[in-house]
Amino acid sequence: MSQPVRLHKQEPKKNQIPPFNISKRIEAWVLAHATLCLIVAICLLMALFVVVIFLLVGVSATESGVQYNQFSNIV
């Protein structure tokens, strides 16, 4: 014979704590502060772009006008 099914509501355990999910909290914060996150992301991407261009081109990008601007002192 099978055992009878218990249909009454079970009491939750008092010592059981739900797992702490940090990714859900971060996602909720980012969604709540989307404008601030977008501004920060754009600033970081622009700074990264400047660094990458500087690494590709080197110092020559800043030296191009130095001789022309100081030409009267050279001659």
DRENMAR-184902 format. One record per atom (N, C-alpha, C): chain; atom name; x, y, z. Coordinates in steps of 0.001 Angstrom, whole numbers. Last residue first. Layout:
REM residues N
SITE/A/CA/X/Y/Z
...
END
This chain:
REM residues 75
SITE/A/N/64744/79583/-36223
SITE/A/CA/65404/80313/-37316
SITE/A/C/66057/81546/-36827
SITE/A/N/63605/78818/-33787
SITE/A/CA/64617/77944/-34411
SITE/A/C/65403/78732/-35439
SITE/A/N/61696/80667/-33153
SITE/A/CA/62836/80526/-32233
SITE/A/C/63956/79698/-32841
SITE/A/N/59860/80242/-35169
SITE/A/CA/60538/81553/-35107
SITE/A/C/61734/81505/-34156
SITE/A/N/58880/77703/-34589
SITE/A/CA/59730/77892/-35771
SITE/A/C/60489/79213/-35712
SITE/A/N/57222/76683/-32716
SITE/A/CA/58478/77262/-32234
SITE/A/C/59427/77594/-33386
SITE/A/N/55175/75604/-34229
SITE/A/CA/54845/76663/-33275
SITE/A/C/56094/77370/-32768
SITE/A/N/56564/73667/-35716
SITE/A/CA/55912/74773/-36407
SITE/A/C/55642/75922/-35435
SITE/A/N/57432/71899/-33725
SITE/A/CA/58420/72607/-34537
SITE/A/C/57788/73810/-35242
SITE/A/N/54908/71058/-32678
SITE/A/CA/55919/71677/-31824
SITE/A/C/56912/72471/-32658
SITE/A/N/53018/69639/-34081
SITE/A/CA/52951/71099/-34117
SITE/A/C/54047/71786/-33345
SITE/A/N/53743/66937/-33693
SITE/A/CA/53556/67451/-35041
SITE/A/C/53559/68974/-35086
SITE/A/N/53908/65713/-31243
SITE/A/CA/55065/66480/-31691
SITE/A/C/54843/67174/-33020
SITE/A/N/51684/64191/-30794
SITE/A/CA/51792/65444/-30050
SITE/A/C/52964/66292/-30518
SITE/A/N/52075/62055/-32473
SITE/A/CA/50808/62768/-32561
SITE/A/C/50873/64097/-31820
SITE/A/N/54447/60923/-31726
SITE/A/CA/54422/61752/-32933
SITE/A/C/53118/62522/-33077
SITE/A/N/54264/59155/-29701
SITE/A/CA/54422/60552/-29313
SITE/A/C/54314/61465/-30532
SITE/A/N/51876/56798/-31079
SITE/A/CA/53047/57178/-30298
SITE/A/C/53078/58670/-30029
SITE/A/N/49951/55355/-32424
SITE/A/CA/50632/56442/-33112
SITE/A/C/51912/56831/-32384
SITE/A/N/49174/53325/-30568
SITE/A/CA/49379/53032/-31983
SITE/A/C/50238/54093/-32669
SITE/A/N/48954/54650/-28119
SITE/A/CA/49866/53518/-28237
SITE/A/C/50157/53178/-29697
SITE/A/N/47019/56549/-28761
SITE/A/CA/48344/57008/-28362
SITE/A/C/49364/55876/-28472
SITE/A/N/44870/54838/-29253
SITE/A/CA/45399/55663/-30350
SITE/A/C/46796/56156/-30010
SITE/A/N/44555/53805/-26636
SITE/A/CA/44871/52908/-27759
SITE/A/C/45446/53689/-28934
SITE/A/N/43922/56146/-25198
SITE/A/CA/45108/55364/-24858
SITE/A/C/45515/54458/-26011
SITE/A/N/41524/56888/-26428
SITE/A/CA/42674/57794/-26461
SITE/A/C/43956/57032/-26161
SITE/A/N/39927/54656/-25763
SITE/A/CA/40191/54984/-27164
SITE/A/C/41408/55889/-27288
SITE/A/N/39814/54922/-22985
SITE/A/CA/40456/53743/-23574
SITE/A/C/40807/53987/-25037
SITE/A/N/38339/57277/-22833
SITE/A/CA/39698/57235/-22296
SITE/A/C/40463/56047/-22868
SITE/A/N/35937/56370/-23979
SITE/A/CA/36690/57449/-24620
SITE/A/C/38131/57468/-24126
SITE/A/N/35205/54414/-22092
SITE/A/CA/35491/54018/-23466
SITE/A/C/36254/55107/-24220
SITE/A/N/34762/56031/-19826
SITE/A/CA/35812/55006/-19808
SITE/A/C/36182/54560/-21218
SITE/A/N/32592/57584/-20734
SITE/A/CA/33863/58219/-20349
SITE/A/C/35005/57210/-20347
SITE/A/N/30666/55569/-21128
SITE/A/CA/31119/56383/-22263
SITE/A/C/32442/57056/-21945
SITE/A/N/30341/54625/-18492
SITE/A/CA/30831/53726/-19544
SITE/A/C/31347/54509/-20741
SITE/A/N/29296/56890/-17222
SITE/A/CA/30584/56349/-16785
SITE/A/C/31174/55441/-17862
SITE/A/N/26854/57089/-18614
SITE/A/CA/27827/58192/-18648
SITE/A/C/29211/57697/-18263
SITE/A/N/25652/54640/-17888
SITE/A/CA/25926/54941/-19289
SITE/A/C/26957/56055/-19425
SITE/A/N/25363/54912/-15131
SITE/A/CA/26214/53840/-15657
SITE/A/C/26583/54099/-17109
SITE/A/N/23521/57039/-15069
SITE/A/CA/24844/57188/-14478
SITE/A/C/25808/56139/-15022
SITE/A/N/21329/55781/-16317
SITE/A/CA/21936/56981/-16887
SITE/A/C/23343/57189/-16364
SITE/A/N/20658/53607/-14608
SITE/A/CA/21128/53366/-15977
SITE/A/C/21821/54585/-16572
SITE/A/N/20006/52816/-11963
SITE/A/CA/20903/53948/-12217
SITE/A/C/21498/53845/-13623
SITE/A/N/18425/50551/-12046
SITE/A/CA/17893/51721/-11362
SITE/A/C/18717/52973/-11666
SITE/A/N/20089/48760/-13341
SITE/A/CA/18839/49147/-13989
SITE/A/C/18241/50398/-13347
SITE/A/N/22085/48535/-11391
SITE/A/CA/22422/49078/-12711
SITE/A/C/21155/49524/-13436
SITE/A/N/20606/47341/-9304
SITE/A/CA/21206/48663/-9107
SITE/A/C/21522/49314/-10446
SITE/A/N/19921/44885/-10473
SITE/A/CA/18855/45799/-10054
SITE/A/C/19399/47215/-9871
SITE/A/N/22487/43789/-10825
SITE/A/CA/21623/44045/-11983
SITE/A/C/20511/45026/-11634
SITE/A/N/23250/43515/-8174
SITE/A/CA/24002/44404/-9059
SITE/A/C/23160/44765/-10273
SITE/A/N/21376/41625/-7297
SITE/A/CA/21408/42941/-6665
SITE/A/C/22149/43946/-7535
SITE/A/N/22043/39470/-8915
SITE/A/CA/20701/40049/-9031
SITE/A/C/20661/41447/-8421
SITE/A/N/24628/38919/-7991
SITE/A/CA/24434/39351/-9377
SITE/A/C/23057/39970/-9587
SITE/A/N/24377/38001/-5369
SITE/A/CA/24928/39341/-5604
SITE/A/C/24669/39820/-7022
SITE/A/N/22308/36302/-3532
SITE/A/CA/22607/36374/-4953
SITE/A/C/23059/37788/-5298
SITE/A/N/22322/34165/-935
SITE/A/CA/22623/35556/-1246
SITE/A/C/23083/35630/-2698
SITE/A/N/19653/31864/-353
SITE/A/CA/21010/32137/-810
SITE/A/C/21169/33597/-1229
SITE/A/N/17662/32239/2647
SITE/A/CA/17773/32094/1194
SITE/A/C/19181/32458/734
SITE/A/N/18149/30297/5525
SITE/A/CA/18298/31623/4933
SITE/A/C/18400/31446/3414
SITE/A/N/16640/28505/8040
SITE/A/CA/17006/28441/6625
SITE/A/C/16994/29849/6039
SITE/A/N/15672/28603/10567
SITE/A/CA/17114/28747/10410
SITE/A/C/17557/28754/8945
SITE/A/N/12962/28093/10359
SITE/A/CA/13400/29415/10792
SITE/A/C/14888/29635/10543
SITE/A/N/11230/26559/7716
SITE/A/CA/12255/26420/8739
SITE/A/C/12805/27799/9079
SITE/A/N/7686/26931/7346
SITE/A/CA/9067/27137/6872
SITE/A/C/10042/27019/8033
SITE/A/N/5301/24326/7683
SITE/A/CA/5886/25528/8263
SITE/A/C/7313/25701/7732
SITE/A/N/3181/23193/5109
SITE/A/CA/4335/22966/5965
SITE/A/C/4897/24302/6432
SITE/A/N/-253/22610/4934
SITE/A/CA/834/23529/4659
SITE/A/C/1979/23275/5640
SITE/A/N/-1421/19279/4124
SITE/A/CA/-1398/20473/4956
SITE/A/C/-153/21310/4645
SITE/A/N/-1343/16921/2734
SITE/A/CA/-1804/18102/2025
SITE/A/C/-1753/19378/2867
SITE/A/N/387/14073/2263
SITE/A/CA/178/15128/3263
SITE/A/C/-144/16435/2540
SITE/A/N/-931/11029/1147
SITE/A/CA/-290/12297/792
SITE/A/C/-623/13326/1859
SITE/A/N/-245/7792/2582
SITE/A/CA/-1156/8891/2252
SITE/A/C/-370/10194/1987
SITE/A/N/1696/5290/883
SITE/A/CA/1469/6163/2035
SITE/A/C/539/7299/1646
SITE/A/N/372/2281/-607
SITE/A/CA/1124/3532/-647
SITE/A/C/784/4377/581
SITE/A/N/833/-1194/0
SITE/A/CA/0/0/0
SITE/A/C/879/1259/0
END
